[in-house]
Amino acid sequence: MKLAELRPGWRTDLILHGQGGVLTECCDCIVVRTPANPSFYWGNCLLLPRAPADHELAHWEARFDAEIGAASPGSRHRSFGINAPPAGEQLPSWLAAGYEVLQTAVLRQGPGELRPPPRRARGAVEFRPFDLDIELEQVVAQQVVDTEGFDPAGYEEHRRQQMQRYARMAHQGLARWFGVWCDGTLAADCGLIRASAAPGAVGRFQHVGTHPAWRRRGLCTALVHAVTRWGFAQWQLAEVFMCADPDDVAIGIYESLGFARIDAEWGLQKRAPRDVGV
C-alpha cells in the first residue's frame, strides 16, 4: 500500500506522523510507528487498504505484533486504520476479542469560508497561543482532567510526549498550540499543525478539548473560530482539516463555523490491558 493512496483524513495525519514517526509502505498495509511514544494508539498502528474479513483476525494481530509490538514492547494496544469505506463487513470475532469499531468524520474548510460564531461566549474571554517552552505542563494538566477511560498515569505520559513533539514542531514553524481563558481560567485548548512552513500549506487541527467545568459556554466555538482565522491570516493556509466523532455535539460546532464533512475515517481499536482496568 502506498502513502499516496491514503484518503484525506489519514493523509493529513501524516503531517504529525512525519515528525518523529516512522512510516513504512508494505505490500498489504502501511506501518505507522512513533518510537518515542509507544502508547500513542494511532501513532502506532497499521493502515489497511480495506476492512479486514472476520476470519483475518489472527492474521492481522500477528502482523501488528511483528511490525509494532516487536519493535515497541510498550505498545500493548492494537489499532488498525481502514482506508476504504467498509462494505457492510460483519466482524463478530473482532468484537468478541475486545475490538471497538470507530468512525470519524473528516471536515474541511478553505479561505473565505469561515463563518462568525452563532453566539458569543459567556464571560471575559482571552485567546492566545501558548509558549510551549515554558507552558507545556499547564497544557498537559488541562488535557488530563478527563482521561477518557484510560489509565491516568499512562495517559498523562502520552499527552506529555505528544506536547513535547508539538513543541519541537513549533520550533520548525510547523505547529502552534492555543488556549482560551475565561474569567482568567484556562478553559479550552487545541493545536494547529501544517505540512510545511511555506504559504499555501495544508493545516490540521489537533486535540480540541474543553475543561468539563467550562463546557456549553461557547468557548470551544470561540477557540476553533479564532484558530481557524489565525491559520488563514498568519500561515496563509490553503485549507484546514479536522476530524471529529460524527455523533458528538462538537461536530455541530465545527459545521456552524463553515467546516464541511467531506469524508470519513474508519478503524478497529483494542485497548491496552491497563486501559480497561485489567
DRENGU-37958 format. One record per residue (C-alpha): residue number from 1; residue in three letters; chain; y negated, x, z negated. Coordinates in pm, whole numbers. Layout:
N
<resi->NUM, resn->ALA, chain->A, c2->Y, c1->X, c3->Z> .
...
This chain:
278
<resi->1, resn->MET, chain->A, c2->0, c1->0, c3->0> .
<resi->2, resn->LYS, chain->A, c2->-347, c1->129, c3->90> .
<resi->3, resn->LEU, chain->A, c2->-665, c1->114, c3->-118> .
<resi->4, resn->ALA, chain->A, c2->-848, c1->-20, c3->187> .
<resi->5, resn->GLU, chain->A, c2->-626, c1->-331, c3->179> .
<resi->6, resn->LEU, chain->A, c2->-750, c1->-448, c3->-162> .
<resi->7, resn->ARG, chain->A, c2->-937, c1->-776, c3->-195> .
<resi->8, resn->PRO, chain->A, c2->-1299, c1->-776, c3->-325> .
<resi->9, resn->GLY, chain->A, c2->-1218, c1->-810, c3->-696> .
<resi->10, resn->TRP, chain->A, c2->-964, c1->-528, c3->-706> .
<resi->11, resn->ARG, chain->A, c2->-1175, c1->-319, c3->-467> .
<resi->12, resn->THR, chain->A, c2->-1479, c1->-332, c3->-694> .
<resi->13, resn->ASP, chain->A, c2->-1253, c1->-249, c3->-990> .
<resi->14, resn->LEU, chain->A, c2->-1217, c1->89, c3->-820> .
<resi->15, resn->ILE, chain->A, c2->-1584, c1->164, c3->-896> .
<resi->16, resn->LEU, chain->A, c2->-1473, c1->218, c3->-1255> .
<resi->17, resn->HIS, chain->A, c2->-1123, c1->347, c3->-1186> .
<resi->18, resn->GLY, chain->A, c2->-1261, c1->613, c3->-954> .
<resi->19, resn->GLN, chain->A, c2->-1441, c1->766, c3->-1254> .
<resi->20, resn->GLY, chain->A, c2->-1183, c1->935, c3->-1473> .
<resi->21, resn->GLY, chain->A, c2->-896, c1->733, c3->-1329> .
<resi->22, resn->VAL, chain->A, c2->-603, c1->842, c3->-1115> .
<resi->23, resn->LEU, chain->A, c2->-529, c1->625, c3->-810> .
<resi->24, resn->THR, chain->A, c2->-209, c1->679, c3->-615> .
<resi->25, resn->GLU, chain->A, c2->-109, c1->497, c3->-296> .
<resi->26, resn->CYS, chain->A, c2->267, c1->432, c3->-282> .
<resi->27, resn->CYS, chain->A, c2->468, c1->255, c3->-14> .
<resi->28, resn->ASP, chain->A, c2->515, c1->-53, c3->-232> .
<resi->29, resn->CYS, chain->A, c2->210, c1->-56, c3->-463> .
<resi->30, resn->ILE, chain->A, c2->-100, c1->125, c3->-587> .
<resi->31, resn->VAL, chain->A, c2->-66, c1->305, c3->-920> .
<resi->32, resn->VAL, chain->A, c2->-376, c1->298, c3->-1142> .
<resi->33, resn->ARG, chain->A, c2->-383, c1->530, c3->-1442> .
<resi->34, resn->THR, chain->A, c2->-651, c1->615, c3->-1697> .
<resi->35, resn->PRO, chain->A, c2->-511, c1->917, c3->-1884> .
<resi->36, resn->ALA, chain->A, c2->-789, c1->922, c3->-2145> .
<resi->37, resn->ASN, chain->A, c2->-738, c1->556, c3->-2237> .
<resi->38, resn->PRO, chain->A, c2->-368, c1->457, c3->-2217> .
<resi->39, resn->SER, chain->A, c2->-426, c1->127, c3->-2398> .
<resi->40, resn->PHE, chain->A, c2->-660, c1->4, c3->-2121> .
<resi->41, resn->TYR, chain->A, c2->-432, c1->-260, c3->-1969> .
<resi->42, resn->TRP, chain->A, c2->-599, c1->-292, c3->-1629> .
<resi->43, resn->GLY, chain->A, c2->-677, c1->79, c3->-1609> .
<resi->44, resn->ASN, chain->A, c2->-303, c1->149, c3->-1639> .
<resi->45, resn->CYS, chain->A, c2->-132, c1->-92, c3->-1403> .
<resi->46, resn->LEU, chain->A, c2->47, c1->-138, c3->-1074> .
<resi->47, resn->LEU, chain->A, c2->-128, c1->-330, c3->-794> .
<resi->48, resn->LEU, chain->A, c2->126, c1->-515, c3->-581> .
<resi->49, resn->PRO, chain->A, c2->64, c1->-636, c3->-225> .
<resi->50, resn->ARG, chain->A, c2->222, c1->-975, c3->-305> .
<resi->51, resn->ALA, chain->A, c2->352, c1->-1171, c3->-601> .
<resi->52, resn->PRO, chain->A, c2->693, c1->-1047, c3->-716> .
<resi->53, resn->ALA, chain->A, c2->1003, c1->-1260, c3->-694> .
<resi->54, resn->ASP, chain->A, c2->1165, c1->-1379, c3->-1014> .
<resi->55, resn->HIS, chain->A, c2->1471, c1->-1157, c3->-961> .
<resi->56, resn->GLU, chain->A, c2->1248, c1->-847, c3->-925> .
<resi->57, resn->LEU, chain->A, c2->1156, c1->-832, c3->-1295> .
<resi->58, resn->ALA, chain->A, c2->1386, c1->-540, c3->-1379> .
<resi->59, resn->HIS, chain->A, c2->1282, c1->-351, c3->-1065> .
<resi->60, resn->TRP, chain->A, c2->910, c1->-370, c3->-1135> .
<resi->61, resn->GLU, chain->A, c2->946, c1->-295, c3->-1505> .
<resi->62, resn->ALA, chain->A, c2->1138, c1->18, c3->-1411> .
<resi->63, resn->ARG, chain->A, c2->868, c1->112, c3->-1159> .
<resi->64, resn->PHE, chain->A, c2->600, c1->62, c3->-1425> .
<resi->65, resn->ASP, chain->A, c2->786, c1->275, c3->-1676> .
<resi->66, resn->ALA, chain->A, c2->834, c1->550, c3->-1417> .
<resi->67, resn->GLU, chain->A, c2->475, c1->552, c3->-1289> .
<resi->68, resn->ILE, chain->A, c2->277, c1->463, c3->-1603> .
<resi->69, resn->GLY, chain->A, c2->494, c1->488, c3->-1913> .
<resi->70, resn->ALA, chain->A, c2->645, c1->829, c3->-1834> .
<resi->71, resn->ALA, chain->A, c2->301, c1->985, c3->-1785> .
<resi->72, resn->SER, chain->A, c2->124, c1->790, c3->-2064> .
<resi->73, resn->PRO, chain->A, c2->356, c1->707, c3->-2356> .
<resi->74, resn->GLY, chain->A, c2->63, c1->531, c3->-2524> .
<resi->75, resn->SER, chain->A, c2->70, c1->263, c3->-2253> .
<resi->76, resn->ARG, chain->A, c2->308, c1->25, c3->-2428> .
<resi->77, resn->HIS, chain->A, c2->193, c1->-280, c3->-2232> .
<resi->78, resn->ARG, chain->A, c2->291, c1->-372, c3->-1876> .
<resi->79, resn->SER, chain->A, c2->43, c1->-512, c3->-1624> .
<resi->80, resn->PHE, chain->A, c2->76, c1->-594, c3->-1256> .
<resi->81, resn->GLY, chain->A, c2->-211, c1->-694, c3->-1031> .
<resi->82, resn->ILE, chain->A, c2->-137, c1->-910, c3->-726> .
<resi->83, resn->ASN, chain->A, c2->-343, c1->-858, c3->-411> .
<resi->84, resn->ALA, chain->A, c2->-234, c1->-1163, c3->-207> .
<resi->85, resn->PRO, chain->A, c2->-260, c1->-1528, c3->-314> .
<resi->86, resn->PRO, chain->A, c2->64, c1->-1642, c3->-478> .
<resi->87, resn->ALA, chain->A, c2->263, c1->-1885, c3->-265> .
<resi->88, resn->GLY, chain->A, c2->395, c1->-2101, c3->-547> .
<resi->89, resn->GLU, chain->A, c2->642, c1->-1848, c3->-684> .
<resi->90, resn->GLN, chain->A, c2->835, c1->-1963, c3->-991> .
<resi->91, resn->LEU, chain->A, c2->876, c1->-1681, c3->-1244> .
<resi->92, resn->PRO, chain->A, c2->1089, c1->-1813, c3->-1532> .
<resi->93, resn->SER, chain->A, c2->1241, c1->-1471, c3->-1602> .
<resi->94, resn->TRP, chain->A, c2->897, c1->-1312, c3->-1629> .
<resi->95, resn->LEU, chain->A, c2->768, c1->-1585, c3->-1858> .
<resi->96, resn->ALA, chain->A, c2->1079, c1->-1566, c3->-2077> .
<resi->97, resn->ALA, chain->A, c2->1024, c1->-1190, c3->-2104> .
<resi->98, resn->GLY, chain->A, c2->676, c1->-1248, c3->-2251> .
<resi->99, resn->TYR, chain->A, c2->451, c1->-1216, c3->-1947> .
<resi->100, resn->GLU, chain->A, c2->126, c1->-1409, c3->-1909> .
<resi->101, resn->VAL, chain->A, c2->17, c1->-1525, c3->-1564> .
<resi->102, resn->LEU, chain->A, c2->-353, c1->-1453, c3->-1517> .
<resi->103, resn->GLN, chain->A, c2->-602, c1->-1578, c3->-1261> .
<resi->104, resn->THR, chain->A, c2->-959, c1->-1456, c3->-1240> .
<resi->105, resn->ALA, chain->A, c2->-1239, c1->-1587, c3->-1020> .
<resi->106, resn->VAL, chain->A, c2->-1434, c1->-1333, c3->-814> .
<resi->107, resn->LEU, chain->A, c2->-1805, c1->-1411, c3->-777> .
<resi->108, resn->ARG, chain->A, c2->-2072, c1->-1251, c3->-559> .
<resi->109, resn->GLN, chain->A, c2->-2449, c1->-1257, c3->-524> .
<resi->110, resn->GLY, chain->A, c2->-2679, c1->-1096, c3->-269> .
<resi->111, resn->PRO, chain->A, c2->-3053, c1->-1012, c3->-276> .
<resi->112, resn->GLY, chain->A, c2->-3277, c1->-1316, c3->-286> .
<resi->113, resn->GLU, chain->A, c2->-3003, c1->-1544, c3->-422> .
<resi->114, resn->LEU, chain->A, c2->-3081, c1->-1512, c3->-793> .
<resi->115, resn->ARG, chain->A, c2->-3187, c1->-1843, c3->-949> .
<resi->116, resn->PRO, chain->A, c2->-3401, c1->-1879, c3->-1262> .
<resi->117, resn->PRO, chain->A, c2->-3219, c1->-1975, c3->-1583> .
<resi->118, resn->PRO, chain->A, c2->-3185, c1->-2353, c3->-1607> .
<resi->119, resn->ARG, chain->A, c2->-3322, c1->-2340, c3->-1964> .
<resi->120, resn->ARG, chain->A, c2->-3499, c1->-2093, c3->-2188> .
<resi->121, resn->ALA, chain->A, c2->-3306, c1->-1905, c3->-2453> .
<resi->122, resn->ARG, chain->A, c2->-3375, c1->-2013, c3->-2808> .
<resi->123, resn->GLY, chain->A, c2->-3551, c1->-1764, c3->-3035> .
<resi->124, resn->ALA, chain->A, c2->-3755, c1->-1449, c3->-2977> .
<resi->125, resn->VAL, chain->A, c2->-3553, c1->-1264, c3->-2707> .
<resi->126, resn->GLU, chain->A, c2->-3577, c1->-895, c3->-2619> .
<resi->127, resn->PHE, chain->A, c2->-3389, c1->-742, c3->-2324> .
<resi->128, resn->ARG, chain->A, c2->-3348, c1->-369, c3->-2269> .
<resi->129, resn->PRO, chain->A, c2->-3096, c1->-102, c3->-2164> .
<resi->130, resn->PHE, chain->A, c2->-2911, c1->97, c3->-2428> .
<resi->131, resn->ASP, chain->A, c2->-2929, c1->472, c3->-2464> .
<resi->132, resn->LEU, chain->A, c2->-2557, c1->533, c3->-2497> .
<resi->133, resn->ASP, chain->A, c2->-2614, c1->889, c3->-2613> .
<resi->134, resn->ILE, chain->A, c2->-2739, c1->752, c3->-2943> .
<resi->135, resn->GLU, chain->A, c2->-2649, c1->380, c3->-2946> .
<resi->136, resn->LEU, chain->A, c2->-2287, c1->382, c3->-2834> .
<resi->137, resn->GLU, chain->A, c2->-2141, c1->291, c3->-3174> .
<resi->138, resn->GLN, chain->A, c2->-2377, c1->-5, c3->-3202> .
<resi->139, resn->VAL, chain->A, c2->-2237, c1->-139, c3->-2876> .
<resi->140, resn->VAL, chain->A, c2->-1876, c1->-84, c3->-2988> .
<resi->141, resn->ALA, chain->A, c2->-1941, c1->-266, c3->-3315> .
<resi->142, resn->GLN, chain->A, c2->-2075, c1->-565, c3->-3121> .
<resi->143, resn->GLN, chain->A, c2->-1771, c1->-572, c3->-2891> .
<resi->144, resn->VAL, chain->A, c2->-1504, c1->-566, c3->-3162> .
<resi->145, resn->VAL, chain->A, c2->-1629, c1->-858, c3->-3370> .
<resi->146, resn->ASP, chain->A, c2->-1369, c1->-1062, c3->-3181> .
<resi->147, resn->THR, chain->A, c2->-1058, c1->-856, c3->-3099> .
<resi->148, resn->GLU, chain->A, c2->-915, c1->-1128, c3->-2873> .
<resi->149, resn->GLY, chain->A, c2->-569, c1->-1127, c3->-3032> .
<resi->150, resn->PHE, chain->A, c2->-525, c1->-750, c3->-3000> .
<resi->151, resn->ASP, chain->A, c2->-458, c1->-500, c3->-3277> .
<resi->152, resn->PRO, chain->A, c2->-808, c1->-448, c3->-3426> .
<resi->153, resn->ALA, chain->A, c2->-787, c1->-69, c3->-3466> .
<resi->154, resn->GLY, chain->A, c2->-633, c1->-21, c3->-3123> .
<resi->155, resn->TYR, chain->A, c2->-885, c1->-250, c3->-2957> .
<resi->156, resn->GLU, chain->A, c2->-1176, c1->-69, c3->-3122> .
<resi->157, resn->GLU, chain->A, c2->-1049, c1->265, c3->-2997> .
<resi->158, resn->HIS, chain->A, c2->-1003, c1->119, c3->-2649> .
<resi->159, resn->ARG, chain->A, c2->-1363, c1->-7, c3->-2642> .
<resi->160, resn->ARG, chain->A, c2->-1493, c1->326, c3->-2773> .
<resi->161, resn->GLN, chain->A, c2->-1308, c1->513, c3->-2499> .
<resi->162, resn->GLN, chain->A, c2->-1445, c1->271, c3->-2240> .
<resi->163, resn->MET, chain->A, c2->-1803, c1->307, c3->-2363> .
<resi->164, resn->GLN, chain->A, c2->-1773, c1->686, c3->-2360> .
<resi->165, resn->ARG, chain->A, c2->-1664, c1->654, c3->-1999> .
<resi->166, resn->TYR, chain->A, c2->-1967, c1->439, c3->-1916> .
<resi->167, resn->ALA, chain->A, c2->-2190, c1->692, c3->-2092> .
<resi->168, resn->ARG, chain->A, c2->-2058, c1->966, c3->-1862> .
<resi->169, resn->MET, chain->A, c2->-2120, c1->741, c3->-1563> .
<resi->170, resn->ALA, chain->A, c2->-2472, c1->673, c3->-1686> .
<resi->171, resn->HIS, chain->A, c2->-2548, c1->1045, c3->-1667> .
<resi->172, resn->GLN, chain->A, c2->-2447, c1->1029, c3->-1300> .
<resi->173, resn->GLY, chain->A, c2->-2672, c1->729, c3->-1234> .
<resi->174, resn->LEU, chain->A, c2->-2369, c1->503, c3->-1182> .
<resi->175, resn->ALA, chain->A, c2->-2384, c1->283, c3->-1494> .
<resi->176, resn->ARG, chain->A, c2->-2627, c1->119, c3->-1734> .
<resi->177, resn->TRP, chain->A, c2->-2549, c1->-85, c3->-2043> .
<resi->178, resn->PHE, chain->A, c2->-2778, c1->-366, c3->-2154> .
<resi->179, resn->GLY, chain->A, c2->-2837, c1->-579, c3->-2461> .
<resi->180, resn->VAL, chain->A, c2->-3020, c1->-893, c3->-2561> .
<resi->181, resn->TRP, chain->A, c2->-3164, c1->-910, c3->-2910> .
<resi->182, resn->CYS, chain->A, c2->-3255, c1->-1249, c3->-3058> .
<resi->183, resn->ASP, chain->A, c2->-3486, c1->-1258, c3->-3358> .
<resi->184, resn->GLY, chain->A, c2->-3424, c1->-884, c3->-3393> .
<resi->185, resn->THR, chain->A, c2->-3041, c1->-902, c3->-3392> .
<resi->186, resn->LEU, chain->A, c2->-2817, c1->-771, c3->-3113> .
<resi->187, resn->ALA, chain->A, c2->-2659, c1->-1090, c3->-2979> .
<resi->188, resn->ALA, chain->A, c2->-2509, c1->-1007, c3->-2637> .
<resi->189, resn->ASP, chain->A, c2->-2431, c1->-706, c3->-2419> .
<resi->190, resn->CYS, chain->A, c2->-2287, c1->-616, c3->-2080> .
<resi->191, resn->GLY, chain->A, c2->-2272, c1->-333, c3->-1831> .
<resi->192, resn->LEU, chain->A, c2->-2358, c1->-285, c3->-1465> .
<resi->193, resn->ILE, chain->A, c2->-2194, c1->-14, c3->-1254> .
<resi->194, resn->ARG, chain->A, c2->-2237, c1->83, c3->-890> .
<resi->195, resn->ALA, chain->A, c2->-2030, c1->257, c3->-627> .
<resi->196, resn->SER, chain->A, c2->-2290, c1->527, c3->-556> .
<resi->197, resn->ALA, chain->A, c2->-2638, c1->629, c3->-667> .
<resi->198, resn->ALA, chain->A, c2->-2786, c1->561, c3->-322> .
<resi->199, resn->PRO, chain->A, c2->-2979, c1->241, c3->-242> .
<resi->200, resn->GLY, chain->A, c2->-2762, c1->-25, c3->-80> .
<resi->201, resn->ALA, chain->A, c2->-2459, c1->31, c3->-302> .
<resi->202, resn->VAL, chain->A, c2->-2230, c1->-241, c3->-439> .
<resi->203, resn->GLY, chain->A, c2->-2268, c1->-333, c3->-807> .
<resi->204, resn->ARG, chain->A, c2->-2018, c1->-483, c3->-1051> .
<resi->205, resn->PHE, chain->A, c2->-2073, c1->-643, c3->-1393> .
<resi->206, resn->GLN, chain->A, c2->-1869, c1->-513, c3->-1686> .
<resi->207, resn->HIS, chain->A, c2->-1761, c1->-683, c3->-2011> .
<resi->208, resn->VAL, chain->A, c2->-2017, c1->-961, c3->-2056> .
<resi->209, resn->GLY, chain->A, c2->-1996, c1->-1069, c3->-2420> .
<resi->210, resn->THR, chain->A, c2->-2194, c1->-1269, c3->-2676> .
<resi->211, resn->HIS, chain->A, c2->-2152, c1->-1242, c3->-3052> .
<resi->212, resn->PRO, chain->A, c2->-1974, c1->-1558, c3->-3177> .
<resi->213, resn->ALA, chain->A, c2->-2262, c1->-1641, c3->-3410> .
<resi->214, resn->TRP, chain->A, c2->-2512, c1->-1641, c3->-3124> .
<resi->215, resn->ARG, chain->A, c2->-2335, c1->-1848, c3->-2860> .
<resi->216, resn->ARG, chain->A, c2->-2471, c1->-2165, c3->-2698> .
<resi->217, resn->ARG, chain->A, c2->-2831, c1->-2047, c3->-2730> .
<resi->218, resn->GLY, chain->A, c2->-2884, c1->-1945, c3->-2365> .
<resi->219, resn->LEU, chain->A, c2->-2857, c1->-1573, c3->-2447> .
<resi->220, resn->CYS, chain->A, c2->-2573, c1->-1493, c3->-2206> .
<resi->221, resn->THR, chain->A, c2->-2770, c1->-1668, c3->-1932> .
<resi->222, resn->ALA, chain->A, c2->-3080, c1->-1465, c3->-2014> .
<resi->223, resn->LEU, chain->A, c2->-2878, c1->-1141, c3->-2019> .
<resi->224, resn->VAL, chain->A, c2->-2697, c1->-1194, c3->-1688> .
<resi->225, resn->HIS, chain->A, c2->-3017, c1->-1307, c3->-1518> .
<resi->226, resn->ALA, chain->A, c2->-3212, c1->-1004, c3->-1642> .
<resi->227, resn->VAL, chain->A, c2->-2937, c1->-754, c3->-1549> .
<resi->228, resn->THR, chain->A, c2->-2893, c1->-903, c3->-1201> .
<resi->229, resn->ARG, chain->A, c2->-3266, c1->-887, c3->-1138> .
<resi->230, resn->TRP, chain->A, c2->-3275, c1->-530, c3->-1270> .
<resi->231, resn->GLY, chain->A, c2->-2989, c1->-425, c3->-1039> .
<resi->232, resn->PHE, chain->A, c2->-3155, c1->-557, c3->-726> .
<resi->233, resn->ALA, chain->A, c2->-3500, c1->-424, c3->-821> .
<resi->234, resn->GLN, chain->A, c2->-3418, c1->-86, c3->-977> .
<resi->235, resn->TRP, chain->A, c2->-3096, c1->11, c3->-798> .
<resi->236, resn->GLN, chain->A, c2->-3166, c1->-181, c3->-474> .
<resi->237, resn->LEU, chain->A, c2->-2807, c1->-308, c3->-470> .
<resi->238, resn->ALA, chain->A, c2->-2673, c1->-467, c3->-153> .
<resi->239, resn->GLU, chain->A, c2->-2461, c1->-714, c3->-351> .
<resi->240, resn->VAL, chain->A, c2->-2335, c1->-770, c3->-703> .
<resi->241, resn->PHE, chain->A, c2->-1985, c1->-883, c3->-804> .
<resi->242, resn->MET, chain->A, c2->-1842, c1->-1015, c3->-1127> .
<resi->243, resn->CYS, chain->A, c2->-1504, c1->-1152, c3->-1232> .
<resi->244, resn->ALA, chain->A, c2->-1457, c1->-1438, c3->-1476> .
<resi->245, resn->ASP, chain->A, c2->-1200, c1->-1677, c3->-1617> .
<resi->246, resn->PRO, chain->A, c2->-1218, c1->-1983, c3->-1389> .
<resi->247, resn->ASP, chain->A, c2->-1151, c1->-2213, c3->-1686> .
<resi->248, resn->ASP, chain->A, c2->-1408, c1->-2063, c3->-1923> .
<resi->249, resn->VAL, chain->A, c2->-1750, c1->-2216, c3->-1980> .
<resi->250, resn->ALA, chain->A, c2->-1918, c1->-1883, c3->-1891> .
<resi->251, resn->ILE, chain->A, c2->-1839, c1->-1921, c3->-1521> .
<resi->252, resn->GLY, chain->A, c2->-2074, c1->-2218, c3->-1509> .
<resi->253, resn->ILE, chain->A, c2->-2349, c1->-1991, c3->-1641> .
<resi->254, resn->TYR, chain->A, c2->-2293, c1->-1739, c3->-1363> .
<resi->255, resn->GLU, chain->A, c2->-2286, c1->-2007, c3->-1095> .
<resi->256, resn->SER, chain->A, c2->-2607, c1->-2162, c3->-1229> .
<resi->257, resn->LEU, chain->A, c2->-2777, c1->-1826, c3->-1162> .
<resi->258, resn->GLY, chain->A, c2->-2666, c1->-1813, c3->-798> .
<resi->259, resn->PHE, chain->A, c2->-2329, c1->-1638, c3->-817> .
<resi->260, resn->ALA, chain->A, c2->-2076, c1->-1794, c3->-579> .
<resi->261, resn->ARG, chain->A, c2->-1697, c1->-1788, c3->-601> .
<resi->262, resn->ILE, chain->A, c2->-1561, c1->-1601, c3->-301> .
<resi->263, resn->ASP, chain->A, c2->-1206, c1->-1510, c3->-402> .
<resi->264, resn->ALA, chain->A, c2->-962, c1->-1480, c3->-691> .
<resi->265, resn->GLU, chain->A, c2->-752, c1->-1213, c3->-861> .
<resi->266, resn->TRP, chain->A, c2->-402, c1->-1268, c3->-995> .
<resi->267, resn->GLY, chain->A, c2->-193, c1->-1071, c3->-1238> .
<resi->268, resn->LEU, chain->A, c2->101, c1->-1056, c3->-1475> .
<resi->269, resn->GLN, chain->A, c2->48, c1->-904, c3->-1818> .
<resi->270, resn->LYS, chain->A, c2->281, c1->-832, c3->-2109> .
<resi->271, resn->ARG, chain->A, c2->101, c1->-720, c3->-2421> .
<resi->272, resn->ALA, chain->A, c2->198, c1->-413, c3->-2619> .
<resi->273, resn->PRO, chain->A, c2->412, c1->-498, c3->-2927> .
<resi->274, resn->ARG, chain->A, c2->133, c1->-415, c3->-3173> .
<resi->275, resn->ASP, chain->A, c2->-98, c1->-657, c3->-2990> .
<resi->276, resn->VAL, chain->A, c2->128, c1->-956, c3->-3053> .
<resi->277, resn->GLY, chain->A, c2->194, c1->-890, c3->-3420> .
<resi->278, resn->VAL, chain->A, c2->533, c1->-725, c3->-3371> .
